Amino acid sequence: MTLALDSAAQDLLFREAHTAHAFADEPVTDEQLRAVYDLVKYGPTAFNQSPLRITLVRSPEARERLVRQLSEGNRAKTAAAPLTAILSVDLDFHERLPELLPHAPGLKDRFFSELPVREAAGGFNAAIQIGYFIVGIRAAGLAAGPMTGFDAEGIDKEFFGDGRQKVLAVVNIGRPCEESYRPRSPRLAYEDVVTTV
Amino acid sequence: MTLALDSAAQDLLFREAHTAHAFADEPVTDEQLRAVYDLVKYGPTAFNQSPLRITLVRSPEARERLVRQLSEGNRAKTAAAPLTAILSVDLDFHERLPELLPHAPGLKDRFFSELPVREAAGGFNAAIQIGYFIVGIRAAGLAAGPMTGFDAEGIDKEFFGDGRQKVLAVVNIGRPCEESYRPRSPRLAYEDVVTTV
């Protein structure tokens, strides 16, 4: 046993978890989402900048507006998913830095006064948080169906009209069922990914 | 219990895990890294593109070259860490797509023939994989000290001379010790991060 994590947890989070394309007919509650967030919020980001924002698409009207912006192959499964979340970066994440990093109050202006810097750092760190969030959805016994096939400008316009947030991914969330999964695609070998110098 | 993941695993991966700034004097083995990779390789990426690459800096000469490229505050702790890994994106990740996504052989050329597209998609998906990797280090009972304070061009020149890879983060890895952790910084409240529409 080289890993400290027990094998049931390994299976739940990685080995038996798959991207889901269909879900059981069972709602995903706000309580479940809160439990996911209250776990994955502890995952680290650079300077604790925590730029990821999550928009839960619950109303039929909002779901319709979202589905219209998805690529063809993502529409039906998203229309049918128990819950869909828009994952975005808050480009004004730096406004919260004085609270998030109380021991370095000057950081907000020293590093993050320029929008392009915030786009790069915020996008990168929010993507790392998407990794944590997908793990967290699985930690709740749910399955995630993350997607990047959509019209990003269209989603930004529909849901983030003030220009402050930018969509990074859309993820369907629900209890897995027999039809959820496709066969697992191959992964790269350790030797293809890891080099020693 | 809203989460399916047991509380010991929650603690190991998120609640009691912290970014580490010092480590026990104990080596991190290739076997441990292999176990981490063999777990987190299952984390999903768009089109299974799997663009993250990991360079283990083991020789004193390579460590010296790396430390010189780090910002001042990251140097001493990296020089003293049991192991340091450079996390990078392979900008030619698309070359492996025919193996990684055997049911969609045309994707490599249809979507990824242009370098700027690969930089954006590869950087985003590799960052998501960094999230999985940090979780995986913790799953091995180790602690991670991820950093973004470095001269990226300098690291790319020193370690990726052919221009095919770009550094995204550098992470110290080791067994945690009493001096590893600083007090946890605050996190954003659920209400600050999650919106319902």
Chai-1 contact restraints between the chains, C-beta under 6 A:
chainA,res_idxA,chainB,res_idxB,connection_type,confidence,min_distance_angstrom,max_distance_angstrom,comment,restraint_id
A,T2,B,E31,contact,1.0,0.0,6.0,A-B,restraint_1
A,T2,B,Q32,contact,1.0,0.0,6.0,A-B,restraint_2
A,T2,B,A35,contact,1.0,0.0,6.0,A-B,restraint_3
A,L3,B,A35,contact,1.0,0.0,6.0,A-B,restraint_4
A,L3,B,A139,contact,1.0,0.0,6.0,A-B,restraint_5
A,L3,B,A140,contact,1.0,0.0,6.0,A-B,restraint_6
A,A4,B,G141,contact,1.0,0.0,6.0,A-B,restraint_7
A,L5,B,A9,contact,1.0,0.0,6.0,A-B,restraint_8
A,L5,B,A139,contact,1.0,0.0,6.0,A-B,restraint_9
A,A9,B,L5,contact,1.0,0.0,6.0,A-B,restraint_10
A,A9,B,A9,contact,1.0,0.0,6.0,A-B,restraint_11
A,Q10,B,L39,contact,1.0,0.0,6.0,A-B,restraint_12
A,F14,B,L39,contact,1.0,0.0,6.0,A-B,restraint_13
A,F14,B,Y42,contact,1.0,0.0,6.0,A-B,restraint_14
A,T19,B,P44,contact,1.0,0.0,6.0,A-B,restraint_15
A,E31,B,T2,contact,1.0,0.0,6.0,A-B,restraint_16
A,Q32,B,T2,contact,1.0,0.0,6.0,A-B,restraint_17
A,R34,B,Y190,contact,1.0,0.0,6.0,A-B,restraint_18
A,A35,B,T2,contact,1.0,0.0,6.0,A-B,restraint_19
A,A35,B,L3,contact,1.0,0.0,6.0,A-B,restraint_20
A,Y37,B,Y190,contact,1.0,0.0,6.0,A-B,restraint_21
A,L39,B,Q10,contact,1.0,0.0,6.0,A-B,restraint_22
A,L39,B,F14,contact,1.0,0.0,6.0,A-B,restraint_23
A,K41,B,R187,contact,1.0,0.0,6.0,A-B,restraint_24
A,Y42,B,F14,contact,1.0,0.0,6.0,A-B,restraint_25
A,P44,B,T19,contact,1.0,0.0,6.0,A-B,restraint_26
A,A46,B,T148,contact,1.0,0.0,6.0,A-B,restraint_27
A,N48,B,S185,contact,1.0,0.0,6.0,A-B,restraint_28
A,S50,B,L188,contact,1.0,0.0,6.0,A-B,restraint_29
A,R53,B,V193,contact,1.0,0.0,6.0,A-B,restraint_30
A,I54,B,V193,contact,1.0,0.0,6.0,A-B,restraint_31
A,I54,B,V194,contact,1.0,0.0,6.0,A-B,restraint_32
A,T55,B,T195,contact,1.0,0.0,6.0,A-B,restraint_33
A,T55,B,V197,contact,1.0,0.0,6.0,A-B,restraint_34
A,L56,B,T196,contact,1.0,0.0,6.0,A-B,restraint_35
A,V57,B,V197,contact,1.0,0.0,6.0,A-B,restraint_36
A,R58,B,T196,contact,1.0,0.0,6.0,A-B,restraint_37
A,A62,B,V197,contact,1.0,0.0,6.0,A-B,restraint_38
A,L101,B,S185,contact,1.0,0.0,6.0,A-B,restraint_39
A,F124,B,A127,contact,1.0,0.0,6.0,A-B,restraint_40
A,A127,B,F124,contact,1.0,0.0,6.0,A-B,restraint_41
A,A127,B,A127,contact,1.0,0.0,6.0,A-B,restraint_42
A,A127,B,I128,contact,1.0,0.0,6.0,A-B,restraint_43
A,I128,B,A127,contact,1.0,0.0,6.0,A-B,restraint_44
A,I128,B,I130,contact,1.0,0.0,6.0,A-B,restraint_45
A,I128,B,G131,contact,1.0,0.0,6.0,A-B,restraint_46
A,I130,B,I128,contact,1.0,0.0,6.0,A-B,restraint_47
A,G131,B,I128,contact,1.0,0.0,6.0,A-B,restraint_48
A,G131,B,G131,contact,1.0,0.0,6.0,A-B,restraint_49
A,G131,B,Y132,contact,1.0,0.0,6.0,A-B,restraint_50
A,Y132,B,G131,contact,1.0,0.0,6.0,A-B,restraint_51
A,V135,B,V135,contact,1.0,0.0,6.0,A-B,restraint_52
A,A139,B,L3,contact,1.0,0.0,6.0,A-B,restraint_53
A,A139,B,L5,contact,1.0,0.0,6.0,A-B,restraint_54
A,A140,B,L3,contact,1.0,0.0,6.0,A-B,restraint_55
A,G141,B,A4,contact,1.0,0.0,6.0,A-B,restraint_56
A,T148,B,A46,contact,1.0,0.0,6.0,A-B,restraint_57
A,S185,B,N48,contact,1.0,0.0,6.0,A-B,restraint_58
A,S185,B,L101,contact,1.0,0.0,6.0,A-B,restraint_59
A,R187,B,K41,contact,1.0,0.0,6.0,A-B,restraint_60
A,L188,B,S50,contact,1.0,0.0,6.0,A-B,restraint_61
A,Y190,B,R34,contact,1.0,0.0,6.0,A-B,restraint_62
A,Y190,B,Y37,contact,1.0,0.0,6.0,A-B,restraint_63
A,V193,B,R53,contact,1.0,0.0,6.0,A-B,restraint_64
A,V193,B,I54,contact,1.0,0.0,6.0,A-B,restraint_65
A,V194,B,I54,contact,1.0,0.0,6.0,A-B,restraint_66
A,T195,B,T55,contact,1.0,0.0,6.0,A-B,restraint_67
A,T196,B,L56,contact,1.0,0.0,6.0,A-B,restraint_68
A,T196,B,R58,contact,1.0,0.0,6.0,A-B,restraint_69
A,V197,B,T55,contact,1.0,0.0,6.0,A-B,restraint_70
A,V197,B,V57,contact,1.0,0.0,6.0,A-B,restraint_71
A,V197,B,A62,contact,1.0,0.0,6.0,A-B,restraint_72
